[in-house]
Amino acid sequence: MKSDILPITAVVATRNRPHALRSTLASLEKQSAQPSEIIVVDASTTSETADVCATAAATLFGSLRHVVAAGPGAAPQRNQGVALAQHDYILFHDDDIDFRPECIARLWGALQADPERGGVNAMIENQRYHPPGFWSRCLFRFLHGRHELSYAGLMIGPAFNLLPEDREDAPAVQPVEWLNTTCTLYRRAARPTPPSPPLFQGASIFEDAALSLVVARNWKLANARTARIFHDHLGGDHKRDAAALAEMTLVNREYVMAELLGRRSPSMYAKLAVAQLFTAAANLRTLWGWRQFPAVLRGQARGWWKVWRKRRGDVARQNRKLSFAERPVETGA
């Protein structure tokens, strides 16, 4: 099949998931438009992923580079890949997705349709916004401070992010307030350098929201509803420790809330606490959730301790600055 080659560098972070990556690259091969360059940043402990890349390189129209990761972690690996990119458009996509027909062509068309758009993401067929039930609707209104007919694609209250909505009567390209990195195309001119700060390590929870919020300061963000993927969402070794994951989620969400959204009021921290407890309690619908619940609470407690220490340090530094600024200026006799 003849494919158009677009001036895009695709950056893929992977670790010990060669079978998933093989399937993803096979679906990429079937796209009517393909990236000119694909950089796979590999933190695997075996050579299987390198073998998958060598095989795929012979069938993809663009070049494929396999790069050994300097260290594991979704955000650091993406930073490493972007630093090597040759093109002005960066496609971040996970290693466990299936590209549906015309996905990349439609992402490209949506970004090119408006020169003020900094990034567009694909619709995830099996992970999307659904109208909330009674309790979720109450939570969203509490966090957001007002009622909305739909919270799809919004970043409400304490950095509580909602996926875009997939409706047949919705426009093909719809504005959103944040983007994930499951399959998202950015202009190089729009994104920060590096894309993610050092805070985001390991599973890098909320690194996608943080990146897109920085881009949104000067550019528009959108979801290309007809550019579609299926996300197998396999998880990885770094996501098996429920306590560590809960701790990271809280610490990183608080960073996005306070540093990027500027929401630092006591009431917002109270909303953050409610949101964290709600998401933990939501998992109690399953036996697995009950088993993980003590670890999740333990991780959240550690996260709050980190947040408190960080904020106390910020206040102390600010007080020292004020104290220095208020000192009398000495003048010569």
Long-range contacts (C-beta under 8 A, 24 or more apart in sequence): 1-30, 1-32, 3-31, 3-32, 3-33, 3-34, 3-61, 4-32, 4-33, 4-34, 4-105, 5-33, 5-34, 5-35, 5-36, 5-61, 5-62, 6-33, 6-34, 6-35, 6-36, 6-89, 6-104, 6-108, 7-36, 7-87, 7-88, 7-89, 8-35, 8-36, 8-37, 8-87, 8-89, 8-90, 8-91, 8-104, 8-108, 8-185, 9-35, 9-36, 9-37, 9-38, 9-39, 9-81, 9-82, 9-85, 9-86, 9-87, 9-89, 9-90, 9-91, 10-35, 10-37, 10-38, 10-39, 10-62, 10-90, 10-91, 10-92, 10-93, 11-39, 11-41, 11-78, 11-81, 11-82, 11-85, 11-90, 11-91, 11-92, 12-38, 12-39, 12-40, 12-41, 12-81, 12-93, 12-94, 12-95, 13-41, 13-43, 13-69, 13-73, 13-74, 13-77, 13-78, 13-81, 13-95, 14-40, 14-41, 14-42, 14-43, 14-44, 14-49, 14-77, 14-95, 15-42, 15-43, 15-44, 15-69, 15-72, 15-236, 15-237, 15-238, 16-43, 16-44, 16-45, 16-46, 16-49, 16-236, 16-237, 17-44, 17-49, 17-95, 17-96, 17-234, 17-236, 18-44, 18-46, 18-48, 18-49, 18-51, 18-52, 20-95, 20-96, 20-232, 20-234, 21-49, 21-52, 21-53, 21-95, 21-96, 22-52, 22-55, 22-56, 23-96, 23-98, 23-232, 24-93, 24-94, 24-95, 24-96, 24-97, 24-98, 24-99, 25-52, 25-53, 25-56, 25-60, 25-64, 26-56, 27-97, 27-98, 27-99, 28-60, 28-99, 28-104, 29-56, 29-59, 29-60, 30-99, 30-101, 31-99, 31-101, 31-102, 31-103, 31-104, 31-105, 32-101, 32-102, 32-104, 32-105, 33-102, 33-104, 33-105, 33-108, 34-60, 34-61, 34-62, 34-104, 35-62, 35-87, 35-91, 35-104, 36-62, 36-63, 36-86, 36-87, 37-62, 37-63, 37-65, 37-85, 37-86, 37-87, 38-62, 38-63, 38-64, 38-65, 39-64, 39-65, 39-67, 39-81, 39-84, 39-85, 40-64, 40-65, 40-66, 40-67, 40-81, 40-95, 41-67, 41-69, 41-77, 41-78, 41-80, 41-81, 42-66, 42-67, 42-68, 42-69, 43-69, 43-71, 43-72, 43-73, 43-77, 72-202, 72-238, 73-200, 73-201, 73-202, 73-203, 73-204, 73-238, 74-181, 74-200, 74-202, 74-203, 74-204, 74-207, 75-195, 75-196, 75-200, 75-201, 75-204, 75-207, 76-196, 76-200, 76-201, 76-204, 78-181, 78-195, 78-196, 78-207, 79-194, 79-195, 79-196, 82-191, 82-193, 82-194, 82-195, 83-194, 85-188, 87-188, 88-187, 88-188, 88-189, 89-185, 89-186, 89-187, 89-188, 90-185, 90-186, 90-187, 90-188, 90-191, 91-183, 91-184, 91-185, 91-186, 92-181, 92-183, 92-184, 92-186, 92-208, 93-181, 93-182, 93-183, 93-184, 93-229, 94-181, 94-182, 94-183, 94-231, 96-231, 96-232, 96-233, 96-234, 97-182, 97-183, 97-229, 97-230, 97-231, 97-232, 98-229, 98-230, 98-232, 99-183, 99-229, 100-125, 100-227, 100-228, 100-229, 100-230, 102-226, 102-227, 103-183, 103-227, 103-228, 103-229, 104-185, 104-227, 105-227, 106-172, 106-224, 106-226, 106-227, 107-183, 107-185, 107-224, 107-227, 108-185, 109-224, 110-172, 110-173, 110-222, 110-224, 110-227, 111-185, 111-187, 113-173, 114-220, 114-222, 116-219, 116-220, 117-187, 117-219, 117-220, 117-221, 117-222, 118-186, 118-187, 118-189, 118-190, 118-191, 118-215, 118-216, 118-218, 118-219, 118-220, 118-221, 119-179, 119-184, 119-185, 119-186, 119-187, 119-190, 119-191, 119-212, 119-215, 119-219, 119-221, 119-222, 120-173, 120-179, 120-184, 120-185, 120-221, 120-222, 120-223, 120-224, 120-227, 121-164, 121-176, 121-179, 121-180, 121-182, 121-183, 121-184, 121-185, 121-222, 121-223, 121-224, 122-182, 122-183, 122-184, 122-223, 122-224, 122-227, 122-228, 122-229, 123-164, 123-166, 123-223, 123-224, 123-225, 123-226, 123-227, 123-228, 123-229, 124-163, 124-180, 124-182, 124-183, 124-228, 124-229, 124-230, 124-231, 125-166, 125-228, 125-229, 125-230, 125-231, 126-230, 126-231, 126-233, 127-163, 127-182, 127-231, 127-233, 128-163, 128-164, 128-165, 128-166, 129-153, 129-162, 129-163, 129-164, 129-165, 129-166, 139-274, 139-275, 139-278, 142-271, 142-274, 143-271, 143-274, 143-275, 152-176, 153-177, 153-178, 153-223, 155-209, 155-213, 155-261, 157-263, 157-268, 157-271, 157-272, 157-275, 158-253, 158-254, 158-257, 158-263, 158-268, 158-269, 158-271, 158-272, 158-275, 159-206, 159-209, 159-253, 159-254, 159-256, 159-257, 159-260, 159-261, 159-263, 159-272, 160-275, 161-209, 164-223, 164-225, 166-225, 170-225, 171-225, 172-224, 172-225, 172-226, 173-222, 173-223, 173-224, 173-225, 174-222, 174-223, 174-225, 175-220, 175-221, 175-222, 175-223, 176-221, 176-222, 176-223, 177-216, 177-221, 178-208, 178-209, 178-212, 178-213, 178-216, 178-221, 179-208, 179-211, 179-212, 179-215, 179-221, 179-223, 180-208, 180-209, 180-212, 181-207, 181-208, 181-211, 182-208, 182-229, 182-231, 183-227, 183-229, 184-208, 184-212, 186-215, 187-219, 190-215, 190-218, 190-219, 191-215, 199-251, 199-252, 199-255, 200-252, 202-238, 202-244, 202-248, 203-236, 203-238, 203-239, 203-245, 203-248, 204-252, 205-245, 205-248, 205-249, 205-252, 205-253, 206-249, 206-252, 206-253, 206-255, 206-256, 207-252, 209-256, 210-252, 210-255, 210-256, 210-260, 213-256, 213-260, 213-261, 214-260, 241-295, 242-292, 242-295, 242-296, 242-299, 243-295, 243-296, 243-298, 243-299, 243-302, 244-299, 245-299, 246-280, 246-295, 246-296, 246-297, 246-298, 246-299, 246-300, 246-303, 247-299, 247-300, 247-302, 247-303, 247-306, 248-299, 248-303, 249-276, 249-303, 250-276, 250-299, 250-300, 250-303, 250-304, 250-307, 251-303, 251-306, 251-307, 254-303, 254-307, 276-300
